[in-house]
Amino acid sequence: MHHYSQLIGKIYDAAQEPTHWVELLAELEEICGGLTGDMQHGEEVLEPHFLRALKINQQTRQLKQENRTSAAILNRLPIGILVVNRNAVPVSLNARAKTLLNHQTVLRIHLGSLVCDSTQQTKQLHQLIQQCISNPQEYQGEPLQVCDSRGQATSLWITPSNSQCNKEDEDEYAVIYLSSPLIRPECNARALRETYDLSEAETRLIKTLVNGCNNLNEAAELLGLSIHTVRTQMKKVFEKTDTSSQLEIVKKVLRSPEMIVGESLQLESVADFLNAEWPGDTSGKKAALFDGRKLAYSEYGDAEGYPVLYFHSNTGGELECDHGNDVLLQHGIRLISVSRPGFGESDRSPQYSLLNHAEDIKQLLDQLGIQSCAILSLSSGAAHALACCHHMPERVRHVCMIGPTGLQISKDDIALYTGSFGARIFAKLTMSMPKVMLQVIEIGHNMFSHDIESFWQKVDTYLCDNDRLEISKHRESMIRAFLQANQRGNKQTAKEIALLIQPWGFEPANIQTPVTVWHGQHDLFTPIAVCRNMVARLQNVELHEIEHEGFYMTFKQWPNIIENLAKQLQLE
C-alpha cells in the first residue's frame, strides 16, 4: 500500500506554487515504480486532490488578477487613496497616497499608524476613522483639512469602506481620499494627442500648463524654447481644441477623460508583446467552418508557392514557425500555419478529436482552393498530420515530421526514457495513470504561463548543450508563440495530450502517404530509441537522425528540412 499523504501535500503545494512541480514529479515517479501494483486505485485516490488543488489555484490566480487590476486602476486616479483599519493602521494605498506620505509632514506614518503634524489633528483624525467604522450605515463620510507648521494643507474625505458591512466583522476599514497641492494632475499624453490631433511639442506644452505653469513665458523657460515658438504652438492648440484662451484650454483638459485615467503605465503587457512586428503575414486570418467556428491561420513564404500546412506542437501555435521566411521563399513554399481548436484565435471544438480536426483542415483547404498539399509538423503535431493522411489521403502528398511525440508509445518504450526525468515520468504516467498525468501537465503549464523564466531554468536542466544554445538565441520568439497560442487559457495543452492517449480512430500503420522524420539523437523529451520504435510502425517512412542535436534543432536544421521537403515534392 503506497503512502499517499506526502504526495497529496505536494499536489496542493505545486498547484499553489508551481515551482514545486519537479518535486511532485519525483514523488509520482516513486509511486509509479516499475508500473506494477494497483495503479487504478492510485489514480482514484489522487485525481480528486488534483482537481480540487487546481480549482483552488484557479480561484487564487483570479483573485490576484483582480487585485492587480484594481491596483492599476487606483494608481491612475488623480487623487490619493488610503485604506486604514480601526487603529489608523494603513492596509492599502495607491501610488499617489504613497508619494504624498513620503514627501510631506502634514500626514505621515508613525509607529505603524497614520498621524498628522499636530497631536490635536491626529486625535481628530482617529476619532473620525473610528466613527465611520463603528457606524458605517449612518456615517456617509466626513471632510477634514489638516495643515503642517508652514500652513501647507491637505484635504481628506473619510468614509466607510463598505456601508453595508457587518458591525461584528473584525476586518472593517475606512477609506481616506487625499487631495494636496503635491498631487499634480497627470493627463494621458497619448490619449490627449490622439483626441485633438496634437503634435508631440503641442502635447508637452499643454501638460506644462496643466501642471501649474502660470504663463507662456514660464512655459517657454521650462521647455527650453523661445517665447515666439511657444506662442506659435499655443495658436495651433487653440485651433485644434476649439478654445481661445489659456484658461479655457486648461479647464477643458482638466475636465476631460484624459485626466481621469492619467498617464499610461510603463509596463510591458502581453498585448504589447504580441503586437510587435514579426516576420510573416500574421494578420489574423480565419476560415469559417460549417459549424460556425473560426479556424485561425497565418501564412509565410511564397504566396504563389506550393502549399504546405504547418501543425504546431502542444505548447506553440501558428506563430511557432515565424523563423526562416527567406528559406521558404527560396524554395517556392507557401507555408500555412494553422492554430488548432482552442489555441490562439481558433475557436474551441466541443467534439475535438484527431479526425474531427482533420475535417476542419479539409474545409480550410476547400476554402483556400487547395487540391493537394504537404504537411510539416512539430512534436505532437505529427498525430494530426497522420489523421489528415487517413481522412484525405488523396490530398496529402507528403508528411515531414520534426521531433515527433505522442505516436502511441508502448510499455516497452518506457525503459528507453533514460535521459530526461520529466519525459520519463510523463511516459510512465501516460501508461499507468493517464488522468493524473493530465492534471500534472496543467500544473506545469501554469508555471510556464505565470513564471516563464523559472520554467526555462528548470527545462534547461533536461536539455543537451545545443538545445540550450538554440533557446538562448530564439527565446523571445518562442515565448511570443506560447503566449499567443495560450491567450485563451492553458487547459488546451492538457486536452491535447488527452487526445493523443485516447484511441485515435485509425491505425497509423495503415497510412501509405510518404513520411520523412527528422529527429535529434540527443532529444531528451522523446529519445531517439523511442522515435525509432514509432517510425518502425509506419509503412513508407524515411528517418533522418541528426547527431549532437536535441528537441530544439528546428531553428538550425530549418534550411536542410525545407530543402529536403522541396526535393520530396519535386519543386526543384
C-alpha positions in Angstrom: 0.0 0.0 0.0 1.5 3.3 -1.1 1.8 6.2 1.4 -0.1 8.9 -0.4 -0.2 11.5 2.3 3.1 13.2 1.5 2.3 13.1 -2.2 -1.1 14.7 -1.6 0.6 17.5 0.2 2.9 18.0 -2.8 -0.1 18.2 -5.1 -1.5 21.2 -3.2 2.0 22.8 -2.9 2.6 22.5 -6.6 -0.8 23.9 -7.5 -0.3 27.0 -5.4 3.4 27.4 -6.1 4.3 25.7 -9.5 8.0 25.8 -8.7 7.3 22.7 -6.6 6.3 20.9 -9.8 9.6 19.0 -10.1 9.3 17.7 -6.5 5.8 16.5 -7.4 7.1 14.6 -10.4 9.7 12.9 -8.3 7.1 11.7 -5.8 4.9 10.5 -8.7 7.7 8.5 -10.3 8.4 6.8 -7.0 4.7 5.7 -6.8 4.7 4.6 -10.4 7.8 2.5 -9.8 8.1 -0.1 -12.4 4.5 0.1 -13.5 3.5 -2.6 -11.0 0.8 -2.6 -8.4 -2.8 -1.2 -8.4 -2.3 1.9 -10.4 -6.1 2.3 -10.9 -6.5 2.6 -7.2 -3.7 5.2 -7.0 -5.4 7.2 -9.7 -8.7 7.1 -7.9 -7.1 8.4 -4.7 -5.1 11.1 -6.3 -7.3 12.5 -9.1 -9.8 14.3 -6.8 -7.0 16.0 -5.0 -5.5 17.2 -8.3 -8.9 18.6 -9.4 -9.5 20.3 -6.1 -6.0 21.8 -5.9 -6.3 23.1 -9.5 -9.7 24.7 -8.7 -8.2 26.4 -5.6 -5.2 27.5 -7.8 -7.6 29.0 -10.4 -9.6 30.9 -7.7 -6.4 32.2 -6.2 -5.0 33.4 -9.5 -8.3 35.0 -10.4 -8.3 36.9 -7.1 -4.7 38.0 -7.6 -5.5 39.2 -11.1 -8.5 41.2 -9.8 -6.3 42.7 -7.1 -3.6 43.7 -9.7 -6.3 45.2 -11.9 -7.8 47.2 -9.0 -4.4 48.4 -8.0 -3.6 49.5 -11.6 -6.9 51.5 -11.8 -6.3 53.1 -8.4 -2.8 54.1 -9.3 -4.1 56.0 -12.3 -6.6 58.1 -10.4 -5.5 61.8 -9.8 -6.1 61.5 -6.0 -4.5 59.7 -3.1 -6.5 56.8 -1.7 -5.6 55.2 1.7 -7.4 52.3 3.4 -6.9 52.1 7.2 -8.2 49.9 10.0 -9.8 51.0 13.2 -6.4 51.9 14.7 -5.5 54.0 11.7 -3.0 51.4 10.5 -2.7 51.6 6.7 -3.6 48.3 5.0 -3.6 49.5 1.4 -2.7 52.7 -0.5 -2.3 53.8 -4.1 0.8 55.3 -5.7 -0.3 59.0 -5.2 -1.1 58.4 -1.5 2.4 56.8 -1.1 4.0 59.8 -2.8 2.1 62.2 -0.5 3.1 60.4 2.7 6.8 60.2 1.6 7.1 63.9 0.7 5.3 66.0 3.3 5.0 66.3 7.1 1.3 67.1 7.4 0.5 63.4 7.1 2.9 60.5 7.8 3.2 57.0 9.2 4.5 56.9 12.8 4.8 53.6 14.7 2.7 52.0 12.1 -0.3 54.4 12.3 -1.4 57.4 10.3 -0.7 60.7 12.1 -0.9 64.4 11.5 1.6 67.2 12.2 -0.2 68.1 15.5 -1.5 65.9 18.3 -4.9 67.6 18.2 -5.3 66.9 14.4 -4.2 63.3 14.9 -6.8 62.8 17.6 -9.5 64.3 15.4 -8.5 62.1 12.5 -8.5 58.9 14.6 -11.9 59.8 16.0 -13.4 60.2 12.6 -11.9 56.9 11.4 -13.4 55.1 14.4 -16.8 56.8 14.0 -17.2 55.8 10.4 -16.1 52.2 11.1 -18.5 51.9 14.1 -21.5 53.3 12.3 -21.0 52.6 8.6 -24.7 52.8 7.6 -25.2 56.1 9.3 -21.8 57.7 8.5 -21.6 58.6 4.9 -18.3 60.5 5.1 -16.7 63.4 6.7 -14.3 66.1 5.4 -11.2 67.1 7.3 -8.4 69.5 6.4 -5.1 69.2 8.2 -2.1 71.6 8.0 1.6 71.5 8.9 3.5 74.2 10.7 4.1 76.0 7.4 0.5 76.2 6.6 0.6 73.5 3.9 -2.8 71.9 3.8 -4.1 68.5 2.7 -7.8 67.8 2.3 -9.2 64.4 3.5 -12.5 62.8 2.9 -13.1 59.8 5.3 -15.7 57.2 4.6 -16.5 53.6 5.4 -15.1 51.1 3.0 -18.5 49.4 2.8 -21.7 51.0 4.0 -23.3 47.5 4.2 -20.6 45.8 6.3 -21.5 43.9 9.5 -20.6 45.7 12.7 -19.5 42.4 14.2 -16.9 41.9 11.4 -13.4 42.4 12.9 -12.0 43.3 9.5 -13.6 46.7 9.0 -11.9 49.6 7.3 -12.1 53.2 6.4 -11.2 54.8 3.1 -9.4 58.1 3.1 -9.3 60.2 -0.1 -6.5 62.7 -0.2 -6.1 65.9 -2.1 -3.0 68.1 -1.9 -1.0 70.6 -4.0 1.7 67.9 -4.0 -0.5 65.7 -6.1 -0.3 67.2 -9.5 -2.7 66.1 -12.2 -1.2 63.9 -14.9 -3.0 63.7 -18.2 -2.7 60.8 -20.6 -0.4 62.3 -23.2 -1.1 59.7 -25.9 -4.9 60.0 -25.5 -4.6 63.8 -25.4 -2.6 63.8 -28.6 -4.9 61.4 -30.4 -8.1 63.2 -29.3 -7.1 66.6 -30.6 -4.6 65.6 -33.3 -1.7 67.4 -31.4 2.0 67.2 -32.2 4.4 65.9 -29.5 5.5 69.5 -28.9 2.0 70.8 -28.6 1.1 68.0 -26.1 4.2 68.9 -23.9 3.1 72.5 -23.9 -0.5 71.6 -22.7 0.9 69.3 -20.0 3.2 72.1 -18.8 0.3 74.5 -18.5 -2.0 71.9 -16.8 0.7 71.1 -14.2 0.6 74.6 -12.8 2.7 76.8 -15.1 1.2 80.3 -14.8 2.1 81.9 -18.2 3.7 81.3 -21.5 7.0 82.9 -20.6 7.4 80.5 -17.7 6.4 77.6 -20.0 9.0 78.7 -22.6 11.7 78.7 -19.9 10.7 75.2 -18.6 10.5 73.7 -22.1 13.8 75.4 -23.3 12.0 77.1 -26.1 11.7 80.7 -27.4 8.6 82.6 -26.5 7.9 83.0 -30.2 7.9 79.2 -30.6 5.6 78.7 -27.7 3.1 81.3 -28.9 3.1 79.7 -32.3 2.4 76.3 -30.7 -0.3 77.8 -28.5 -2.1 79.3 -31.5 -2.2 75.9 -33.2 -3.5 74.3 -29.9 -6.4 76.9 -29.8 -7.4 75.9 -33.3 -7.3 72.2 -32.7 -9.1 72.3 -29.4 -11.6 74.9 -30.4 -10.6 77.2 -27.5 -9.5 80.8 -27.4 -7.6 81.3 -24.1 -5.0 79.6 -21.9 -7.5 79.3 -19.1 -10.1 77.7 -21.4 -7.8 75.0 -22.6 -6.6 74.2 -19.1 -10.3 73.8 -18.0 -11.1 71.7 -21.0 -8.2 69.3 -20.3 -8.9 69.1 -16.6 -12.5 68.0 -17.3 -11.6 65.5 -20.0 -11.3 61.7 -19.7 -7.6 62.1 -20.4 -7.2 63.5 -16.9 -9.3 60.8 -15.2 -7.3 57.8 -16.5 -3.9 59.5 -16.1 -0.7 58.7 -17.9 -0.4 55.2 -19.2 1.5 52.7 -17.1 5.0 51.9 -18.4 4.7 48.2 -18.0 5.1 45.8 -21.0 1.9 43.9 -21.3 1.3 40.6 -23.2 -0.8 42.6 -25.7 2.1 44.9 -26.4 4.4 41.9 -26.8 2.1 40.2 -29.2 1.6 43.3 -31.3 5.3 43.6 -32.1 6.5 43.4 -35.7 7.5 39.9 -36.7 8.2 38.1 -40.0 5.4 36.5 -41.9 1.8 37.5 -42.5 0.3 37.1 -39.0 -2.7 39.4 -39.7 -5.2 37.1 -38.1 -6.7 35.2 -41.0 -9.6 33.0 -40.2 -11.6 30.4 -42.0 -15.3 29.9 -41.2 -16.1 26.3 -40.7 -19.5 24.7 -41.3 -20.5 24.6 -37.6 -19.8 28.3 -37.2 -16.4 28.0 -35.6 -13.4 30.0 -36.8 -10.0 28.4 -37.6 -7.1 30.8 -37.4 -4.0 30.6 -39.5 -1.0 32.6 -40.7 0.9 32.4 -43.9 4.6 32.6 -44.6 6.9 32.3 -47.6 5.9 32.4 -51.2 2.2 33.4 -51.6 2.3 31.7 -55.1 4.3 28.7 -54.0 3.3 25.1 -53.3 1.1 24.9 -50.2 2.5 23.2 -47.1 0.4 23.1 -43.9 2.3 23.6 -40.6 1.0 21.7 -37.5 2.4 23.2 -34.3 3.5 21.5 -31.0 1.2 21.3 -28.0 2.8 24.4 -26.4 3.1 26.5 -29.6 0.7 28.0 -32.1 0.6 29.4 -35.6 3.4 31.8 -34.8 5.8 28.9 -33.9 7.3 28.9 -37.4 8.0 32.6 -37.7 11.7 31.9 -38.5 13.4 31.2 -41.8 10.9 33.0 -44.1 13.7 33.6 -46.6 14.3 29.8 -46.9 10.6 29.3 -47.8 10.8 32.0 -50.5 14.0 30.4 -51.9 12.3 27.0 -52.4 8.9 28.3 -53.5 6.9 27.1 -50.5 3.7 28.7 -49.2 3.6 27.7 -45.5 0.1 27.8 -43.9 0.4 27.6 -40.2 -2.9 26.6 -38.5 -3.9 27.1 -34.9 -5.8 24.0 -33.7 -9.1 24.5 -31.8 -8.6 26.3 -28.5 -5.2 27.6 -29.5 -4.6 31.2 -30.4 -7.6 32.7 -32.2 -9.1 29.4 -33.2 -12.5 28.6 -31.5 -12.7 25.6 -29.2 -14.4 22.5 -30.6 -16.9 20.7 -28.4 -16.3 17.5 -30.4 -12.5 17.8 -30.6 -10.7 14.7 -31.9 -7.9 13.9 -34.4 -10.3 13.0 -37.1 -12.7 15.9 -36.5 -9.8 18.3 -36.7 -8.8 16.6 -39.9 -12.2 17.6 -41.3 -11.5 21.2 -40.2 -8.3 21.1 -42.3 -10.2 19.7 -45.2 -12.7 22.6 -45.1 -9.8 25.0 -44.8 -8.2 23.6 -48.0 -11.5 23.8 -49.8 -11.9 27.5 -48.9 -8.3 28.3 -50.0 -8.9 26.4 -53.2 -6.1 23.9 -52.5 -6.4 20.4 -54.0 -3.2 18.9 -52.8 -0.6 19.8 -50.2 2.2 18.6 -47.9 2.2 18.8 -44.1 5.1 19.9 -41.9 4.6 19.1 -38.2 6.5 19.7 -34.9 6.3 17.4 -31.9 2.6 16.4 -31.2 1.5 17.9 -34.5 2.6 14.6 -36.0 -0.5 12.8 -34.8 -2.7 15.4 -36.6 -0.6 15.0 -39.7 -1.3 11.3 -39.8 -5.0 11.9 -39.1 -5.1 14.1 -42.2 -3.4 11.4 -44.2 -6.1 8.9 -43.1 -9.0 11.3 -43.6 -8.0 12.7 -47.1 -5.2 10.5 -48.5 -5.7 11.8 -52.0 -4.9 15.4 -50.9 -1.7 14.9 -48.8 1.3 14.2 -50.9 4.0 14.1 -48.2 4.4 14.5 -44.5 7.5 15.9 -42.8 7.7 15.4 -39.0 10.2 17.2 -36.8 10.8 15.6 -33.4 7.5 13.7 -33.4 6.0 12.8 -30.0 2.8 11.1 -28.8 2.8 8.5 -31.6 1.3 5.7 -29.4 4.2 4.6 -27.2 4.1 1.1 -25.6 5.1 -0.2 -22.2 8.3 -1.4 -23.7 9.2 2.1 -24.7 9.2 3.3 -21.1 12.7 1.8 -20.4 14.1 3.9 -23.2 13.4 7.2 -21.4 16.8 7.3 -19.7 17.9 10.9 -20.3 15.1 13.2 -19.2 13.5 12.7 -15.8 10.5 14.8 -16.9 9.9 12.9 -20.1 10.3 9.6 -18.3 7.7 10.3 -15.7 5.2 11.6 -18.3 5.7 8.4 -20.2 5.1 6.3 -17.1 2.0 8.3 -16.1 0.6 8.0 -19.6 0.7 4.3 -19.3 -0.3 3.9 -15.6 -2.4 7.0 -14.5 -3.4 9.0 -17.6 -6.0 11.2 -15.8 -3.4 12.2 -13.1 -0.9 12.9 -15.9 -3.2 15.4 -17.4 -3.5 17.3 -14.1 0.3 17.3 -13.7 0.6 18.8 -17.2 -1.9 21.6 -16.3 0.1 22.4 -13.1 3.3 22.6 -15.1 1.6 24.7 -17.8 0.6 27.1 -15.1 4.2 27.5 -14.1 5.2 28.3 -17.7 2.3 30.8 -18.1 3.0 32.8 -14.9 6.7 32.4 -14.4 8.3 31.8 -17.8 11.9 32.4 -16.5 11.6 29.8 -13.7 10.2 27.4 -16.3 13.2 27.8 -18.6 15.6 27.4 -15.7 14.1 24.0 -14.9 13.8 23.0 -18.6 17.5 23.8 -19.1 18.5 21.0 -16.8 16.9 18.4 -19.1 18.4 19.7 -22.4 21.5 19.0 -24.4 24.0 21.7 -25.0 22.8 22.5 -28.5 19.2 22.9 -27.3 20.3 25.4 -24.6 22.1 27.3 -27.3 19.1 27.4 -29.6 16.8 28.5 -26.8 19.1 31.3 -25.8 19.0 32.6 -29.4 15.3 32.3 -30.0 13.7 32.5 -26.5 11.8 35.7 -27.3 10.1 34.3 -30.4 9.3 31.0 -28.5 7.7 32.9 -25.6 5.7 35.0 -28.0 4.4 31.9 -29.8 3.5 30.3 -26.5 1.6 33.4 -25.2 -0.2 33.8 -28.5 -1.2 30.2 -28.5 -2.4 30.2 -24.9 -4.2 33.5 -24.8 -7.5 31.8 -24.1 -6.1 29.9 -21.1 -3.8 26.9 -20.6 -6.2 24.0 -20.4 -5.9 23.2 -24.1 -2.4 21.7 -23.7 -3.7 19.1 -21.3 -6.7 18.4 -23.6 -4.3 18.0 -26.5 -2.3 15.3 -24.6 -5.5 13.6 -23.5 -6.4 13.4 -27.2 -3.2 11.6 -28.0 -3.5 8.9 -25.3 -7.1 8.0 -26.3 -7.9 5.8 -29.3 -7.2 7.7 -32.5 -10.0 6.2 -34.6 -7.5 4.9 -37.2 -4.3 2.8 -37.3 -1.1 4.8 -38.2 0.4 1.5 -39.6 -2.2 1.7 -42.4 -1.0 5.1 -43.6 0.6 4.9 -47.0 1.5 8.6 -47.5 5.3 9.1 -47.7 6.7 10.4 -44.4 10.0 12.0 -43.6 11.1 12.2 -40.0 13.8 14.5 -38.6 14.9 13.7 -35.0 17.9 14.7 -32.9 19.9 11.9 -31.4 20.2 13.9 -28.1 16.5 14.6 -27.9 15.7 14.0 -24.2 11.9 14.6 -24.5 11.5 11.7 -27.0 14.7 9.6 -27.0 15.9 8.6 -30.4 15.3 4.9 -29.5 11.6 5.7 -28.9 11.4 7.5 -32.2 12.9 4.5 -34.0 10.2 2.3 -32.5 7.5 4.8 -33.5 8.9 5.0 -37.0 9.0 1.3 -37.3 5.2 1.2 -37.0 4.8 3.3 -40.2 4.8 1.9 -43.8 6.5 4.4 -46.1 9.0 6.4 -43.9 12.5 7.8 -44.1 14.3 8.7 -40.8 17.0 11.4 -40.6 18.9 11.1 -37.3 20.8 14.3 -36.6 23.9 14.0 -34.5 24.5 16.2 -31.5 21.1 17.8 -31.9 18.1 17.7 -29.5 14.4 18.7 -29.5 15.0 22.3 -30.4 17.0 21.5 -33.6 14.4 23.1 -35.8 16.0 26.5 -35.9 19.4 25.3 -37.0 18.1 22.5 -39.3 15.3 24.5 -40.9 17.2 25.2 -44.2 18.0 21.4 -44.6 14.5 20.4 -43.7 12.9 22.8 -46.1 15.3 21.9 -48.9 14.7 18.2 -48.4 10.9 18.8 -48.4 11.1 20.7 -51.7 13.0 17.8 -53.3 10.5 15.3 -52.0 7.8 17.4 -53.6 9.8 17.7 -56.8 9.7 21.5 -56.6 13.3 21.8 -57.8 
